[in-house]
Amino acid sequence: MNGFPMSREDTAAYRDAVAAGNFMAMRQAAMSEGSKSEKMLRLIEIVEEAEDNGRRVIGSLTSGTFLDQLA
């Protein structure tokens, strides 16, 4: 899901992660702001569309916290 613009909140989270030298947080910044994250909103849209069409979605996430946000 590359190529999505980062929201203001995503950008702030990324800058904080860079300032802290936290590489994992840098990787997760594009989804760390939940419903304010462009990437998370698109992922939720994909899952909802799949559900509406009787389909299932399989994904791989680096953190269980993102899965909790989708549920």
Order of alpha helices (4+ residues) and beta strands (2+ residues): alpha-alpha-alpha-alpha
